[in-house]
Amino acid sequence: MEIRILRYFLAIARERSIIKAAEVLHITQPTLSRQIIELEEQLGTKLLNRGNRNRKITLTNEGMLLKKRAEQIIELTDRTKLEFKTHNDEIIGDIYIGGGETDSMRFIAKTAINLQKVYPNIHYHIYSGNFDEISERLDKGLLDFGILIGPANIEKYNYIRLPAVDTWGVLMRKDSPLASKKNIEIGDLKELPLIISRQSLVENQISGWGGEDIKKLNIVATYNLIFNASLMVDEGFGYALCLNKLVSTDNSSNLCFRPLAPSLEVTLDVIWKKNQIFSKAAEKFLERLQIEFVHSNKKNDL
């Protein structure tokens, strides 16, 4: 399976038309059609649902799987080529970091700022996702580092535990009856329409905190990223269980955040694969991250 053919396939998936894809790729339509037919024969499966001339092409289930894999393969291929183009004495390149939503991303930002003062040609790419998505991309070499929130199985990774914790609570409208409370207890949640993270680890954390299965509560929606969930809260659809400092609750906002009681805090880890061979840029980032970690711990000890 050639990288060139995978690029052809992705062009078709993007344009949803062999004719348009051929124009973008600057090849003839018969040539492109033949290449994709040969790819289907090679894989032994149909990848495209081909309509008539006026209908757009759609992907089969197998085609959608290949699209995901092809994107990963090409991303890794392009990244590898870029790393080998740099001169031996240059620190230049891209660093790929993935993680869930957390205010502790500020620690990563400060590390990047300080490193950029010395190596201005390093660029950063941030990927947001849950633990399963981050660990998958780490294992496949698509990320250099991951940021994990809360308890997770990280035995197969090296890690630095950040000198910070995140706190769970409830995001609500300021005109909510519960907004007058300083803290939210499990009894307060039982009748509320709740919007929760779809991660199973989160369900386990909240269930352990409340002493009962969270699925027995009135869950009306789930979210992957809190911003969209915050809009639903703002419209009065429900209350979001989330981490603090992720949504603006200043005077101009309709929303407020109230922590859980008893307090439910989670740790944050920066992880990377054991025996990882880093690019020079990623190597320098890890060195700087360790320096920032030591400095932060010294400040906390004062």
Phi and psi restraints in degrees (value plus and minus 20) as a CYANA .aco file:
   2 GLU   PHI    -108.1   -68.1
   2 GLU   PSI     126.1   166.1
   3 ILE   PHI     -79.2   -39.2
   3 ILE   PSI     -59.2   -19.2
   4 ARG   PHI     -78.2   -38.2
   4 ARG   PSI     -61.3   -21.3
   5 ILE   PHI     -90.3   -50.3
   5 ILE   PSI     -55.4   -15.4
   6 LEU   PHI     -84.2   -44.2
   6 LEU   PSI     -57.1   -17.1
   7 ARG   PHI     -84.8   -44.8
   7 ARG   PSI     -59.3   -19.3
   8 TYR   PHI     -79.5   -39.5
   8 TYR   PSI     -67.5   -27.5
   9 PHE   PHI     -81.1   -41.1
   9 PHE   PSI     -62.6   -22.6
  10 LEU   PHI     -86.2   -46.2
  10 LEU   PSI     -53.0   -13.0
  11 ALA   PHI     -83.7   -43.7
  11 ALA   PSI     -61.4   -21.4
  12 ILE   PHI     -84.7   -44.7
  12 ILE   PSI     -63.6   -23.6
  13 ALA   PHI     -82.0   -42.0
  13 ALA   PSI     -56.3   -16.3
  14 ARG   PHI     -94.4   -54.4
  14 ARG   PSI     -64.5   -24.5
  15 GLU   PHI    -104.0   -64.0
  15 GLU   PSI     -40.4    -0.4
  16 ARG   PHI      39.0    79.0
  16 ARG   PSI      10.6    50.6
  17 SER   PHI    -182.1  -142.1
  17 SER   PSI     110.4   150.4
  18 ILE   PHI     -89.0   -49.0
  18 ILE   PSI     -58.3   -18.3
  19 ILE   PHI     -82.8   -42.8
  19 ILE   PSI     -68.3   -28.3
  20 LYS   PHI     -87.1   -47.1
  20 LYS   PSI     -58.7   -18.7
  21 ALA   PHI     -83.5   -43.5
  21 ALA   PSI     -60.4   -20.4
  22 ALA   PHI     -82.3   -42.3
  22 ALA   PSI     -57.8   -17.8
  23 GLU   PHI     -85.7   -45.7
  23 GLU   PSI     -62.0   -22.0
  24 VAL   PHI     -85.2   -45.2
  24 VAL   PSI     -58.5   -18.5
  25 LEU   PHI    -104.3   -64.3
  25 LEU   PSI     -29.4    10.6
  26 HIS   PHI      42.0    82.0
  26 HIS   PSI      22.8    62.8
  27 ILE   PHI    -150.8  -110.8
  27 ILE   PSI     147.9   187.9
  28 THR   PHI     -98.4   -58.4
  28 THR   PSI     133.3   173.3
  29 GLN   PHI     -82.7   -42.7
  29 GLN   PSI     -62.2   -22.2
  30 PRO   PHI     -81.7   -41.7
  30 PRO   PSI     -57.9   -17.9
  31 THR   PHI     -84.2   -44.2
  31 THR   PSI     -64.1   -24.1
  32 LEU   PHI     -85.1   -45.1
  32 LEU   PSI     -64.1   -24.1
  33 SER   PHI     -79.2   -39.2
  33 SER   PSI     -63.3   -23.3
  34 ARG   PHI     -84.8   -44.8
  34 ARG   PSI     -59.7   -19.7
  35 GLN   PHI     -83.7   -43.7
  35 GLN   PSI     -59.6   -19.6
  36 ILE   PHI     -92.6   -52.6
  36 ILE   PSI     -57.4   -17.4
  37 ILE   PHI     -82.1   -42.1
  37 ILE   PSI     -61.5   -21.5
  38 GLU   PHI     -85.6   -45.6
  38 GLU   PSI     -55.2   -15.2
  39 LEU   PHI     -85.9   -45.9
  39 LEU   PSI     -62.6   -22.6
  40 GLU   PHI     -82.4   -42.4
  40 GLU   PSI     -60.2   -20.2
  41 GLU   PHI     -86.2   -46.2
  41 GLU   PSI     -58.8   -18.8
  42 GLN   PHI     -84.1   -44.1
  42 GLN   PSI     -60.7   -20.7
  43 LEU   PHI    -106.0   -66.0
  43 LEU   PSI     -33.6     6.4
  44 GLY   PHI      50.3    90.3
  44 GLY   PSI      12.5    52.5
  45 THR   PHI    -175.5  -135.5
  45 THR   PSI     138.1   178.1
  46 LYS   PHI    -105.2   -65.2
  46 LYS   PSI     110.7   150.7
  47 LEU   PHI    -125.3   -85.3
  47 LEU   PSI     -48.2    -8.2
  48 LEU   PHI    -143.3  -103.3
  48 LEU   PSI     121.7   161.7
  49 ASN   PHI    -115.1   -75.1
  49 ASN   PSI      87.2   127.2
  50 ARG   PHI    -113.4   -73.4
  50 ARG   PSI      99.4   139.4
  51 GLY   PHI    -111.9   -71.9
  51 GLY   PSI    -187.0  -147.0
  52 ASN   PHI     -96.6   -56.6
  52 ASN   PSI    -193.5  -153.5
  53 ARG   PHI     -81.4   -41.4
  53 ARG   PSI     -48.8    -8.8
  54 ASN   PHI    -114.0   -74.0
  54 ASN   PSI     -28.1    11.9
  55 ARG   PHI    -117.2   -77.2
  55 ARG   PSI     123.2   163.2
  56 LYS   PHI     -98.6   -58.6
  56 LYS   PSI     129.1   169.1
  57 ILE   PHI     -95.5   -55.5
  57 ILE   PSI     120.7   160.7
  58 THR   PHI    -141.2  -101.2
  58 THR   PSI     141.5   181.5
  59 LEU   PHI    -113.3   -73.3
  59 LEU   PSI     121.8   161.8
  60 THR   PHI     -93.2   -53.2
  60 THR   PSI     154.4   194.4
  61 ASN   PHI     -78.4   -38.4
  61 ASN   PSI     -60.4   -20.4
  62 GLU   PHI     -86.6   -46.6
  62 GLU   PSI     -55.8   -15.8
  63 GLY   PHI     -85.5   -45.5
  63 GLY   PSI     -58.9   -18.9
  64 MET   PHI     -86.6   -46.6
  64 MET   PSI     -56.5   -16.5
  65 LEU   PHI     -85.6   -45.6
  65 LEU   PSI     -64.2   -24.2
  66 LEU   PHI     -84.4   -44.4
  66 LEU   PSI     -56.7   -16.7
  67 LYS   PHI     -79.4   -39.4
  67 LYS   PSI     -65.6   -25.6
  68 LYS   PHI     -82.3   -42.3
  68 LYS   PSI     -66.7   -26.7
  69 ARG   PHI     -87.5   -47.5
  69 ARG   PSI     -59.8   -19.8
  70 ALA   PHI     -83.9   -43.9
  70 ALA   PSI     -60.4   -20.4
  71 GLU   PHI     -81.6   -41.6
  71 GLU   PSI     -61.2   -21.2
  72 GLN   PHI     -87.2   -47.2
  72 GLN   PSI     -63.3   -23.3
  73 ILE   PHI     -83.1   -43.1
  73 ILE   PSI     -64.9   -24.9
  74 ILE   PHI     -90.5   -50.5
  74 ILE   PSI     -58.0   -18.0
  75 GLU   PHI     -79.6   -39.6
  75 GLU   PSI     -65.0   -25.0
  76 LEU   PHI     -88.4   -48.4
  76 LEU   PSI     -58.7   -18.7
  77 THR   PHI     -83.8   -43.8
  77 THR   PSI     -68.2   -28.2
  78 ASP   PHI     -83.1   -43.1
  78 ASP   PSI     -58.9   -18.9
  79 ARG   PHI     -85.3   -45.3
  79 ARG   PSI     -61.9   -21.9
  80 THR   PHI     -84.0   -44.0
  80 THR   PSI     -63.6   -23.6
  81 LYS   PHI     -79.3   -39.3
  81 LYS   PSI     -62.7   -22.7
  82 LEU   PHI     -83.8   -43.8
  82 LEU   PSI     -59.8   -19.8
  83 GLU   PHI     -84.2   -44.2
  83 GLU   PSI     -55.5   -15.5
  84 PHE   PHI    -102.2   -62.2
  84 PHE   PSI     -32.0     8.0
  85 LYS   PHI     -98.4   -58.4
  85 LYS   PSI     -40.5    -0.5
  86 THR   PHI     -94.2   -54.2
  86 THR   PSI     127.7   167.7
  87 HIS   PHI     -92.6   -52.6
  87 HIS   PSI     135.3   175.3
  88 ASN   PHI     -79.4   -39.4
  88 ASN   PSI     -52.7   -12.7
  89 ASP   PHI    -115.2   -75.2
  89 ASP   PSI     -14.7    25.3
  90 GLU   PHI    -119.4   -79.4
  90 GLU   PSI     122.6   162.6
  91 ILE   PHI    -129.5   -89.5
  91 ILE   PSI      77.4   117.4
  92 ILE   PHI    -168.6  -128.6
  92 ILE   PSI     127.3   167.3
  93 GLY   PHI     127.0   167.0
  93 GLY   PSI    -184.3  -144.3
  94 ASP   PHI    -140.2  -100.2
  94 ASP   PSI     121.9   161.9
  95 ILE   PHI    -139.3   -99.3
  95 ILE   PSI     110.7   150.7
  96 TYR   PHI    -131.2   -91.2
  96 TYR   PSI     100.9   140.9
  97 ILE   PHI    -147.0  -107.0
  97 ILE   PSI     111.4   151.4
  98 GLY   PHI    -143.3  -103.3
  98 GLY   PSI     131.2   171.2
  99 GLY   PHI    -199.1  -159.1
  99 GLY   PSI     149.9   189.9
 100 GLY   PHI     -99.9   -59.9
 100 GLY   PSI     154.8   194.8
 101 GLU   PHI     -95.5   -55.5
 101 GLU   PSI     103.4   143.4
 102 THR   PHI    -176.6  -136.6
 102 THR   PSI     125.0   165.0
 103 ASP   PHI     -87.0   -47.0
 103 ASP   PSI     -39.2     0.8
 104 SER   PHI     -90.8   -50.8
 104 SER   PSI     -24.8    15.2
 105 MET   PHI     -79.6   -39.6
 105 MET   PSI     -39.1     0.9
 106 ARG   PHI     -81.9   -41.9
 106 ARG   PSI     -54.2   -14.2
 107 PHE   PHI     -83.5   -43.5
 107 PHE   PSI     -61.5   -21.5
 108 ILE   PHI     -84.9   -44.9
 108 ILE   PSI     -61.0   -21.0
 109 ALA   PHI     -83.3   -43.3
 109 ALA   PSI     -62.6   -22.6
 110 LYS   PHI     -84.3   -44.3
 110 LYS   PSI     -58.6   -18.6
 111 THR   PHI     -82.0   -42.0
 111 THR   PSI     -64.9   -24.9
 112 ALA   PHI     -84.8   -44.8
 112 ALA   PSI     -58.8   -18.8
 113 ILE   PHI     -82.4   -42.4
 113 ILE   PSI     -66.4   -26.4
 114 ASN   PHI     -86.9   -46.9
 114 ASN   PSI     -55.7   -15.7
 115 LEU   PHI     -91.1   -51.1
 115 LEU   PSI     -54.8   -14.8
 116 GLN   PHI     -87.1   -47.1
 116 GLN   PSI     -45.0    -5.0
 117 LYS   PHI     -83.1   -43.1
 117 LYS   PSI     -50.9   -10.9
 118 VAL   PHI    -116.6   -76.6
 118 VAL   PSI     -57.6   -17.6
 119 TYR   PHI    -146.8  -106.8
 119 TYR   PSI      61.1   101.1
 120 PRO   PHI     -90.3   -50.3
 120 PRO   PSI     -31.2     8.8
 121 ASN   PHI    -117.2   -77.2
 121 ASN   PSI      -4.1    35.9
 122 ILE   PHI    -111.2   -71.2
 122 ILE   PSI     114.3   154.3
 123 HIS   PHI    -139.7   -99.7
 123 HIS   PSI     131.6   171.6
 124 TYR   PHI    -139.2   -99.2
 124 TYR   PSI     122.4   162.4
 125 HIS   PHI    -149.0  -109.0
 125 HIS   PSI      98.9   138.9
 126 ILE   PHI    -124.7   -84.7
 126 ILE   PSI     109.2   149.2
 127 TYR   PHI    -139.2   -99.2
 127 TYR   PSI     106.6   146.6
 128 SER   PHI    -118.7   -78.7
 128 SER   PSI     114.1   154.1
 129 GLY   PHI    -195.2  -155.2
 129 GLY   PSI     154.4   194.4
 130 ASN   PHI    -107.4   -67.4
 130 ASN   PSI    -197.9  -157.9
 131 PHE   PHI     -78.9   -38.9
 131 PHE   PSI     -65.1   -25.1
 132 ASP   PHI     -81.3   -41.3
 132 ASP   PSI     -63.3   -23.3
 133 GLU   PHI     -87.3   -47.3
 133 GLU   PSI     -61.5   -21.5
 134 ILE   PHI     -87.4   -47.4
 134 ILE   PSI     -65.6   -25.6
 135 SER   PHI     -85.7   -45.7
 135 SER   PSI     -56.3   -16.3
 136 GLU   PHI     -83.1   -43.1
 136 GLU   PSI     -64.8   -24.8
 137 ARG   PHI     -90.8   -50.8
 137 ARG   PSI     -52.8   -12.8
 138 LEU   PHI     -83.7   -43.7
 138 LEU   PSI     -67.5   -27.5
 139 ASP   PHI     -83.4   -43.4
 139 ASP   PSI     -49.8    -9.8
 140 LYS   PHI    -110.7   -70.7
 140 LYS   PSI     -18.6    21.4
 141 GLY   PHI      60.6   100.6
 141 GLY   PSI      -5.6    34.4
 142 LEU   PHI    -107.7   -67.7
 142 LEU   PSI     -34.6     5.4
 143 LEU   PHI    -146.7  -106.7
 143 LEU   PSI     127.3   167.3
 144 ASP   PHI    -106.1   -66.1
 144 ASP   PSI     -61.3   -21.3
 145 PHE   PHI    -157.1  -117.1
 145 PHE   PSI     131.9   171.9
 146 GLY   PHI    -146.8  -106.8
 146 GLY   PSI     130.3   170.3
 147 ILE   PHI    -135.4   -95.4
 147 ILE   PSI      94.9   134.9
 148 LEU   PHI    -127.6   -87.6
 148 LEU   PSI     118.5   158.5
 149 ILE   PHI    -127.5   -87.5
 149 ILE   PSI     104.0   144.0
 150 GLY   PHI      59.4    99.4
 150 GLY   PSI    -193.8  -153.8
 151 PRO   PHI     -85.8   -45.8
 151 PRO   PSI     112.8   152.8
 152 ALA   PHI    -178.9  -138.9
 152 ALA   PSI     136.9   176.9
 153 ASN   PHI     -99.7   -59.7
 153 ASN   PSI      84.7   124.7
 154 ILE   PHI    -139.0   -99.0
 154 ILE   PSI       4.3    44.3
 155 GLU   PHI     -79.7   -39.7
 155 GLU   PSI     -53.2   -13.2
 156 LYS   PHI    -105.9   -65.9
 156 LYS   PSI     -14.3    25.7
 157 TYR   PHI    -140.0  -100.0
 157 TYR   PSI     133.5   173.5
 158 ASN   PHI    -102.7   -62.7
 158 ASN   PSI     133.6   173.6
 159 TYR   PHI    -175.9  -135.9
 159 TYR   PSI     138.3   178.3
 160 ILE   PHI    -141.3  -101.3
 160 ILE   PSI     105.5   145.5
 161 ARG   PHI    -104.3   -64.3
 161 ARG   PSI      99.1   139.1
 162 LEU   PHI     -87.3   -47.3
 162 LEU   PSI     126.8   166.8
 163 PRO   PHI     -98.9   -58.9
 163 PRO   PSI      36.2    76.2
 164 ALA   PHI    -180.6  -140.6
 164 ALA   PSI     139.9   179.9
 165 VAL   PHI    -153.0  -113.0
 165 VAL   PSI     135.3   175.3
 166 ASP   PHI    -127.3   -87.3
 166 ASP   PSI     130.4   170.4
 167 THR   PHI    -136.3   -96.3
 167 THR   PSI     112.3   152.3
 168 TRP   PHI    -101.4   -61.4
 168 TRP   PSI     127.0   167.0
 169 GLY   PHI    -185.9  -145.9
 169 GLY   PSI    -183.1  -143.1
 170 VAL   PHI    -141.7  -101.7
 170 VAL   PSI     107.5   147.5
 171 LEU   PHI    -112.8   -72.8
 171 LEU   PSI     107.0   147.0
 172 MET   PHI    -166.4  -126.4
 172 MET   PSI     149.7   189.7
 173 ARG   PHI     -94.3   -54.3
 173 ARG   PSI     129.2   169.2
 174 LYS   PHI     -87.4   -47.4
 174 LYS   PSI     -40.3    -0.3
 175 ASP   PHI    -110.7   -70.7
 175 ASP   PSI     -11.6    28.4
 176 SER   PHI     -91.6   -51.6
 176 SER   PSI     124.7   164.7
 177 PRO   PHI     -78.0   -38.0
 177 PRO   PSI     -50.1   -10.1
 178 LEU   PHI     -97.1   -57.1
 178 LEU   PSI     -32.7     7.3
 179 ALA   PHI     -84.6   -44.6
 179 ALA   PSI     -39.9     0.1
 180 SER   PHI     -97.8   -57.8
 180 SER   PSI     -31.0     9.0
 181 LYS   PHI    -107.8   -67.8
 181 LYS   PSI     127.9   167.9
 182 LYS   PHI     -99.3   -59.3
 182 LYS   PSI     -52.2   -12.2
 183 ASN   PHI    -158.3  -118.3
 183 ASN   PSI     137.4   177.4
 184 ILE   PHI    -133.7   -93.7
 184 ILE   PSI     106.6   146.6
 185 GLU   PHI    -121.6   -81.6
 185 GLU   PSI     147.6   187.6
 186 ILE   PHI     -79.5   -39.5
 186 ILE   PSI     -55.7   -15.7
 187 GLY   PHI     -83.8   -43.8
 187 GLY   PSI     -49.0    -9.0
 188 ASP   PHI     -89.3   -49.3
 188 ASP   PSI     -45.0    -5.0
 189 LEU   PHI    -106.2   -66.2
 189 LEU   PSI     -37.6     2.4
 190 LYS   PHI     -82.9   -42.9
 190 LYS   PSI     -49.7    -9.7
 191 GLU   PHI    -127.4   -87.4
 191 GLU   PSI     -17.6    22.4
 192 LEU   PHI    -104.7   -64.7
 192 LEU   PSI     127.2   167.2
 193 PRO   PHI     -96.8   -56.8
 193 PRO   PSI      90.5   130.5
 194 LEU   PHI    -123.1   -83.1
 194 LEU   PSI     123.5   163.5
 195 ILE   PHI    -135.9   -95.9
 195 ILE   PSI      98.5   138.5
 196 ILE   PHI    -145.7  -105.7
 196 ILE   PSI     141.4   181.4
 197 SER   PHI     -85.8   -45.8
 197 SER   PSI     123.5   163.5
 198 ARG   PHI    -102.9   -62.9
 198 ARG   PSI     -19.1    20.9
 199 GLN   PHI     -92.6   -52.6
 199 GLN   PSI     114.1   154.1
 200 SER   PHI     -84.5   -44.5
 200 SER   PSI     -53.7   -13.7
 201 LEU   PHI     -82.7   -42.7
 201 LEU   PSI     -55.0   -15.0
 202 VAL   PHI     -85.8   -45.8
 202 VAL   PSI     -63.4   -23.4
 203 GLU   PHI     -77.2   -37.2
 203 GLU   PSI     -61.4   -21.4
 204 ASN   PHI     -85.5   -45.5
 204 ASN   PSI     -61.4   -21.4
 205 GLN   PHI     -82.3   -42.3
 205 GLN   PSI     -68.8   -28.8
 206 ILE   PHI     -87.0   -47.0
 206 ILE   PSI     -58.8   -18.8
 207 SER   PHI     -83.2   -43.2
 207 SER   PSI     -62.4   -22.4
 208 GLY   PHI     -84.3   -44.3
 208 GLY   PSI     -58.0   -18.0
 209 TRP   PHI     -86.2   -46.2
 209 TRP   PSI     -64.8   -24.8
 210 GLY   PHI    -105.7   -65.7
 210 GLY   PSI     -33.5     6.5
 211 GLY   PHI      60.1   100.1
 211 GLY   PSI     -11.0    29.0
 212 GLU   PHI    -172.4  -132.4
 212 GLU   PSI     142.8   182.8
 213 ASP   PHI     -82.7   -42.7
 213 ASP   PSI     102.0   142.0
 214 ILE   PHI     -83.2   -43.2
 214 ILE   PSI     -45.6    -5.6
 215 LYS   PHI     -85.7   -45.7
 215 LYS   PSI     -34.8     5.2
 216 LYS   PHI    -100.7   -60.7
 216 LYS   PSI     -31.3     8.7
 217 LEU   PHI     -98.7   -58.7
 217 LEU   PSI     152.4   192.4
 218 ASN   PHI    -106.5   -66.5
 218 ASN   PSI      60.5   100.5
 219 ILE   PHI    -107.3   -67.3
 219 ILE   PSI      95.9   135.9
 220 VAL   PHI    -121.1   -81.1
 220 VAL   PSI     -35.2     4.8
 221 ALA   PHI    -184.1  -144.1
 221 ALA   PSI     139.2   179.2
 222 THR   PHI    -145.0  -105.0
 222 THR   PSI     140.8   180.8
 223 TYR   PHI    -158.6  -118.6
 223 TYR   PSI     139.3   179.3
 224 ASN   PHI    -125.2   -85.2
 224 ASN   PSI     -63.8   -23.8
 225 LEU   PHI    -138.9   -98.9
 225 LEU   PSI     116.7   156.7
 226 ILE   PHI     -90.9   -50.9
 226 ILE   PSI     -42.5    -2.5
 227 PHE   PHI     -79.0   -39.0
 227 PHE   PSI     -68.8   -28.8
 228 ASN   PHI     -84.4   -44.4
 228 ASN   PSI     -57.0   -17.0
 229 ALA   PHI     -84.5   -44.5
 229 ALA   PSI     -55.8   -15.8
 230 SER   PHI     -85.2   -45.2
 230 SER   PSI     -51.6   -11.6
 231 LEU   PHI     -87.2   -47.2
 231 LEU   PSI     -57.5   -17.5
 232 MET   PHI     -87.2   -47.2
 232 MET   PSI     -57.5   -17.5
 233 VAL   PHI     -84.0   -44.0
 233 VAL   PSI     -63.6   -23.6
 234 ASP   PHI     -81.1   -41.1
 234 ASP   PSI     -52.7   -12.7
 235 GLU   PHI    -103.0   -63.0
 235 GLU   PSI     -22.3    17.7
 236 GLY   PHI      68.3   108.3
 236 GLY   PSI      -4.3    35.7
 237 PHE   PHI     -93.9   -53.9
 237 PHE   PSI     -52.4   -12.4
 238 GLY   PHI    -200.0  -160.0
 238 GLY   PSI    -187.3  -147.3
 239 TYR   PHI    -136.3   -96.3
 239 TYR   PSI     114.1   154.1
 240 ALA   PHI    -122.9   -82.9
 240 ALA   PSI     106.8   146.8
 241 LEU   PHI    -101.3   -61.3
 241 LEU   PSI     101.3   141.3
 242 CYS   PHI    -177.0  -137.0
 242 CYS   PSI     157.4   197.4
 243 LEU   PHI    -107.1   -67.1
 243 LEU   PSI     137.7   177.7
 244 ASN   PHI     -95.6   -55.6
 244 ASN   PSI     141.5   181.5
 245 LYS   PHI      47.4    87.4
 245 LYS   PSI      -3.9    36.1
 246 LEU   PHI    -116.7   -76.7
 246 LEU   PSI     -40.4    -0.4
 247 VAL   PHI    -147.7  -107.7
 247 VAL   PSI     116.7   156.7
 248 SER   PHI     -84.2   -44.2
 248 SER   PSI     109.7   149.7
 249 THR   PHI    -147.7  -107.7
 249 THR   PSI      12.9    52.9
 250 ASP   PHI     -95.4   -55.4
 250 ASP   PSI    -192.5  -152.5
 251 ASN   PHI     -82.3   -42.3
 251 ASN   PSI     -46.5    -6.5
 252 SER   PHI    -103.5   -63.5
 252 SER   PSI     -27.1    12.9
 253 SER   PHI    -114.9   -74.9
 253 SER   PSI     130.9   170.9
 254 ASN   PHI    -103.8   -63.8
 254 ASN   PSI     -24.7    15.3
 255 LEU   PHI    -128.4   -88.4
 255 LEU   PSI     138.6   178.6
 256 CYS   PHI    -163.5  -123.5
 256 CYS   PSI     140.5   180.5
 257 PHE   PHI    -140.9  -100.9
 257 PHE   PSI     113.6   153.6
 258 ARG   PHI    -146.4  -106.4
 258 ARG   PSI     103.9   143.9
 259 PRO   PHI     -89.7   -49.7
 259 PRO   PSI     137.6   177.6
 260 LEU   PHI     -96.3   -56.3
 260 LEU   PSI     134.0   174.0
 261 ALA   PHI    -155.2  -115.2
 261 ALA   PSI     106.6   146.6
 262 PRO   PHI     -84.0   -44.0
 262 PRO   PSI     137.3   177.3
 263 SER   PHI     -79.5   -39.5
 263 SER   PSI     118.6   158.6
 264 LEU   PHI    -141.6  -101.6
 264 LEU   PSI      84.9   124.9
 265 GLU   PHI    -131.8   -91.8
 265 GLU   PSI     130.3   170.3
 266 VAL   PHI    -147.8  -107.8
 266 VAL   PSI     125.8   165.8
 267 THR   PHI    -105.0   -65.0
 267 THR   PSI     145.8   185.8
 268 LEU   PHI    -151.2  -111.2
 268 LEU   PSI     110.1   150.1
 269 ASP   PHI    -143.3  -103.3
 269 ASP   PSI     115.8   155.8
 270 VAL   PHI    -113.7   -73.7
 270 VAL   PSI     101.8   141.8
 271 ILE   PHI    -140.3  -100.3
 271 ILE   PSI     136.6   176.6
 272 TRP   PHI    -173.1  -133.1
 272 TRP   PSI     139.2   179.2
 273 LYS   PHI     -84.5   -44.5
 273 LYS   PSI     122.0   162.0
 274 LYS   PHI     -86.5   -46.5
 274 LYS   PSI     123.7   163.7
 275 ASN   PHI      41.2    81.2
 275 ASN   PSI       5.8    45.8
 276 GLN   PHI     -87.1   -47.1
 276 GLN   PSI     112.7   152.7
 277 ILE   PHI    -116.8   -76.8
 277 ILE   PSI      85.5   125.5
 278 PHE   PHI    -104.9   -64.9
 278 PHE   PSI     133.9   173.9
 279 SER   PHI     -88.3   -48.3
 279 SER   PSI     144.9   184.9
 280 LYS   PHI     -82.1   -42.1
 280 LYS   PSI     -55.2   -15.2
 281 ALA   PHI     -85.3   -45.3
 281 ALA   PSI     -66.7   -26.7
 282 ALA   PHI     -86.0   -46.0
 282 ALA   PSI     -54.8   -14.8
 283 GLU   PHI     -82.5   -42.5
 283 GLU   PSI     -64.5   -24.5
 284 LYS   PHI     -86.1   -46.1
 284 LYS   PSI     -55.6   -15.6
 285 PHE   PHI     -84.0   -44.0
 285 PHE   PSI     -64.6   -24.6
 286 LEU   PHI     -82.7   -42.7
 286 LEU   PSI     -61.3   -21.3
 287 GLU   PHI     -79.4   -39.4
 287 GLU   PSI     -64.8   -24.8
 288 ARG   PHI     -87.4   -47.4
 288 ARG   PSI     -57.5   -17.5
 289 LEU   PHI     -81.9   -41.9
 289 LEU   PSI     -61.4   -21.4
 290 GLN   PHI     -86.7   -46.7
 290 GLN   PSI     -57.0   -17.0
 291 ILE   PHI     -84.9   -44.9
 291 ILE   PSI     -65.6   -25.6
 292 GLU   PHI     -82.8   -42.8
 292 GLU   PSI     -55.8   -15.8
 293 PHE   PHI     -83.4   -43.4
 293 PHE   PSI     -65.8   -25.8
 294 VAL   PHI     -83.7   -43.7
 294 VAL   PSI     -64.8   -24.8
 295 HIS   PHI     -81.4   -41.4
 295 HIS   PSI     -61.9   -21.9
 296 SER   PHI     -85.6   -45.6
 296 SER   PSI     -60.1   -20.1
 297 ASN   PHI     -85.1   -45.1
 297 ASN   PSI     -56.9   -16.9
 298 LYS   PHI     -84.0   -44.0
 298 LYS   PSI     -60.4   -20.4
 299 LYS   PHI     -82.8   -42.8
 299 LYS   PSI     -60.6   -20.6
 300 ASN   PHI     -88.7   -48.7
 300 ASN   PSI     -46.1    -6.1
 301 ASP   PHI     -99.8   -59.8
 301 ASP   PSI     -37.9     2.1
